[in-house]
Amino acid sequence: MSKLVPPHGGKGLTLCLLHGSELVAEKERAEGLKKIEITPGERGDLIMMGIGGFSPLTRFMNKADWQSVCEKFMLSDGTFWPVPVMMTATKEDADAISVGNDIALVCNGELMATMKVDEKFEMTEDMKRKECELVYKGEGEDSADDKFWDVAPEDHPGVIRVLNRKPYCLAGEVKVLSEGEFPTKFKDIYLRPAETRAIFEEKGWSTVAALQLRNPMHRSHEYLCKIAVEVCDGVIIHSLIGALKPGDIPADVRVKCIDTLVKGYFVDDNVVQGGYPLDMRYAGPREALLHATFRQNYGVSRMIIGRDHAGVGDFYGMFEAQEIFDRIPYASYEDACKVPGKALLCQPLKIDWTFYCHKCDGMASMRTCPHGKDDRVILSGTKLRKMLSEGGDIPDHFGRDEVLAILREYYEGLTEKVEIKMQKAASGEAMK
Amino acid sequence: MSKLVPPHGGKGLTLCLLHGSELVAEKERAEGLKKIEITPGERGDLIMMGIGGFSPLTRFMNKADWQSVCEKFMLSDGTFWPVPVMMTATKEDADAISVGNDIALVCNGELMATMKVDEKFEMTEDMKRKECELVYKGEGEDSADDKFWDVAPEDHPGVIRVLNRKPYCLAGEVKVLSEGEFPTKFKDIYLRPAETRAIFEEKGWSTVAALQLRNPMHRSHEYLCKIAVEVCDGVIIHSLIGALKPGDIPADVRVKCIDTLVKGYFVDDNVVQGGYPLDMRYAGPREALLHATFRQNYGVSRMIIGRDHAGVGDFYGMFEAQEIFDRIPYASYEDACKVPGKALLCQPLKIDWTFYCHKCDGMASMRTCPHGKDDRVILSGTKLRKMLSEGGDIPDHFGRDEVLAILREYYEGLTEKVEIKMQKAASGEAMK
């Protein structure tokens, strides 16, 4: 029997990705169905449902689930779930579809899934604003009551995504027909929940931590992972390989950094690298809960939550994503005993702000280092990007040389591309 | 309601140390009782029972408990307990005492307790050998089947203690009348379970780790503590202030080292220093279980178990004290649900061999550092003692300078004492 934490929801991995002849038949059937274009964000959710990453979800949510999730952190059947998973449609499409219809879901020309529509409802502007306030509004500076709606639509990509939703929602069970580019484009690190579970089991692990990663891995992330390795059987460095916001570093560069770091600074046997096909929602605390929830499906029992997890701007308090685990329903071990299958079992591994400290003579955090600001090597992402792209010297101990070299190369490439563009533009000008 | 782990055994802290008028009256009554001399080891166990450190134990064990503990890790009522807690008597004393008698327990002239004897039994040589084999025999080199009885009586202080027991055991409930020198001699760090619990609660902690310490605290111990601080609400550096084996460093020097280290290298608010009045048994894995059991009474939920915990010589496998937690009965959370009150709730925080590594550029363990022997700063206790007492240079990064200075001073003092003794001896010779 597996010693790993069971998938969320008490029903095992609920896979709805079709294979083989079933897939061929369903694709054929889909040809005759009405096609609805879905967004890239909805596509990510769909693939996660397909591979069991969103177990026990195998459907886009109806209105009751949407409301229950927003207000009570649970599906209408009482199963813990932290964020809405919605499929939206234009008024025109919605008018053309009746409850009971089968439809085909398409994204950028690719057939992704079929769905049996069992509910259709309007997603009013009021509902969108309610979701933003309940799910995306934190306790950080930008979320202050008098400020949130001034700042959010421009600076919060998650809020924009909700506000830009089409005006109708379609709910229903899905059959997923494709995992898109992930199995090929990221063939070395794209792992489905059943695959990570098999890897963990083969290694004999029972307690597994996950590091959520959407930025290059520096020593502060390395330190988070190493704490996890000290106290768990192993760690999965789990990169988001879906869409990020503009300016973030692409997945292939991040993966190369991780490879290099693991090779030079980790005991190979205690670390697994993987990627998951979801887009960022930037929902801060709520997204931290989602990260723990789907990680449980991947076989992870401890989700590393550092500072400003899944945050953006100053929308969330620095440790709000840690604190939320203490106040949600159904997330303690006691609750898990009372409502088997419905509670979140993957627990947070909360770690404070980490850095290198000269006096500590090693990595430390605000919880372990009593020294002053001047003893610590701390660098903002913005400052680091500037240093890397301008070829400036990075302070000692901040990153591993091999990793910084990869990032420098990436930024130099970017600069070259810009220069080529500018040259082309200039020569174009000249030819006129 | 306290968020701390409840005391072991499901009965709260079972205190049997008397106070005030009750104490005065019992002391008076004890004057008229037959006095039995107990050993220093038995005295330590007695004080732990008095202050609730051994909850739910308030009695020296009878034969059924002794056998059940040796063979099944539990008292005869099914409560988890890892080591025998026995009171022994000479044949002469045993002959003079009948079941039902009240007796007074005395150690080095001090009245320590009264006991109502409810069972008297012979502790045969066979029983002693059986206890040694079941409780003290590990899987290390010195414990190899063909070797244990050759090596143990000389080199294993715990085995010696069992073999030297007087031939009878007296069992019964105790009333403890004194905590000996601990509240005065160690007034700054002697803390009773109710006191550590009050401190932890005031700090708002729920998950608390304990570091067991009987040696000076170097960076490897500091690292264990800091990992614990990263993942728990706080840590108690818990020093044994009872008796050690000859050659070990006395408690006051160790406490001074810890003070210095905490002051310079810890965030004060995350650390508590305490001492407990027990002697070492050197029972390795079984003692690690005892350490977790009584720590639970102090409010500790995670017991740090490093390499060769509570070991001596090569009697135990390097990580045997970690592995035992996986195979004892009643020590998993599932068991805790099935047999409430009887299971051990304090879980191990297992950490591998730790050291400073130049390539890692900080502290690391065998689980996190992939580098070679030459990159690591590792020093045996014997080698360190030699360097300290001979004034040699300690390798960089091994310890904190302030702590090493205290140890140097201690060893210099030792050398002076030896020199004075030798001078006295020499002048005595000369005077003859």
Interface residues (C-beta under 8 A of the other chain):
Chain A: K226 I227 V229 E230 V231 G264 Y265 F266 V267 D268 N270 Y333 C337 L349 K350 I351 D352 Y356 K359 C360 D361 G362 M363 A364 S365 M366 R367 T368 C369 P370 H397
Chain B: K226 I227 V229 E230 V231 G264 Y265 F266 V267 D268 N270 Y333 C337 L349 K350 I351 D352 Y356 K359 C360 D361 G362 M363 A364 S365 M366 R367 T368 C369 P370 H397
